[in-house]
Amino acid sequence: MTATPKQARSVARLAAVQALYQMEVSNAGAEMVIREFTEHRFDRDLPDEAGEDVTLAHADEVFFADLVRGVVAHQKAVDAAIAKRLASGWRLDRLDATARAILRAGAYELSHRADVPTEVVIDEYVELAKSFFEGPEPGFVNGALDAVAQDTRG
């Protein structure tokens, strides 16, 4: 199964959110988690519900590693950019860990990956939020990343 570059980046974003979540709940380091994803999760055949082997979609592994390393390297600035746009009285640590991972990856991409259009970044992370949440979180992610984009990209 061959993926387009866009699909490979979408898979990389999902994996980055999962990796950031894993790092937060297990206190694992970035390099260990990147290695685990690269060696055990990407481009592997896994059984589906019927027991048939299905190849997972291809991920842009370089992009994935950049997202994970970038969030970690710039976490203080990324968190500050998000916190600046949270409603009064809200703190980043009050958010669900998955929502934090989505916002951190999106904010990093907006502030450090000028090669990716703003609309693409926001749309991709809103879609990820929809895959994890059924409530107001996707709208919250949309608003927060839009505000971060205004701050970082003008």
N, C-alpha and C positions, 0 to 999 in steps of 0.2 A: 504494500500500500504506500503510495507516494503522496506526500502532502505538499501543498503549495507553501511558499515562504510565509504567507499570511497565516495559514493553518498551523505551521510549525511554530510561529511566534505566539499564537493563541494557546497552544499546548504548553509552551515555555512559560507563559504568564500563569496559567493554572498551576503548573508544577512549582513555580516560584512562590505562589501564595501558599501552597501546601508545605513547601520547605520552610518558609518563614514561620508558619504555624507550628510545624514540628520543632523548629529550633526554640520557639518560645516555650512550648509546653514541656520539652525534654532537656532544655539547656544545652543542646548539642551545638557544636560549632559549625560555622558556614562551610568550611572545607569538607568536613565529614559528611554533612548532609548533601552537598553537591556531588561528592563521590558516590554516595549511596544511590542518588537518583540516576547518575550517569551509568553506574554499573548494574543496577538492579531494576530500574523502573522504565527507562526509555528504550524504545524499540525492542520490546520483549513480547513473546507470545504468552498470553495468559488465557486460561479457560474462561469461557462465558458461562451464562446460566445453564446452557445445555451441555456443557463440558467440551465444547469445540474450542480449539485454539484460535484466538483472535489476536492479531498484531495491534498493539496500541499505536495511536497516531504518532508520527514523527515529531519530535520537539527540536527547536533551534537551541541546541545545548549551549552554545556560546552566549546567546542572548539570555538564557535561563541563568547561567553562572554569573553574568554581568548584573542581572537584577538582584540576585541573592547577595553577592558580594557588595554591590552598590548600596543596598539598603543597610547592610551591616556597617560599612565604612562611613556612611553619611547619616546614620540613624538619628543622631541628635538634631541635625538640621531638618531632616525629613519629619521627625516627630514635631518639631517646633512649627513647621509649615502647616501641618495638619491641626495641631492644637490651636493655632492662631485662628482657625476657621470653625472651631467647634462652638456650639451655643454656650452662652454664659453659664458658668457653673459645671460644665462638662469637662472631664479630663479624659485623655486618651486611654488611660488604664481602666476606665469604666466601660469601654467598648468591648464587645465580644472579640476574642482572640482572632477569629477568622476575619472579622471586619477590620481589625487593626492591620492584619497581614495584607488585605486587599488595599487599604488606604496607603500603607507604607510603600508597597510595590508601585502603585499608581503615582504617588507623590514623587518617588525617586525617579520614575520614568519621565514625569513632567519636568522635573528640575535638572535632570542630567542626561536625558536622551533627546536632544533637540532634533535628531534625525527622524523621530516618530511624530507624526502630526497630533496635535492636541485632541482632535475629535476621535482619533483612533484610540488613544490612550483611555480617554473617558469612556467611550463605548465598550471597549474590551473589559474594563474593570466593572462597569455596571452590569454587563452580561455575566461576569463571574459572580457578582453579588447575587444576581437572580438565580444562579444555579445553587447557591448555598442558603438563600433566605427567601421566604415567602412574604415577609412583612414589609415594613417601611425602609429596610436597610438599603435596597438598591437606589431608592430616591435619595437617601442620605449620602451614599457613596457618590452619586451623581453631583449633588450640591457641593459636597466637600471638595471633590477633585476639580470641579469647575472653578471654585474659589481659589484653590491652590494654583490652577493654571493661570488665572488672572494675576496672581501675585508673582508667579515665576516667569511667565511668558508674555505678560502684558495684555 
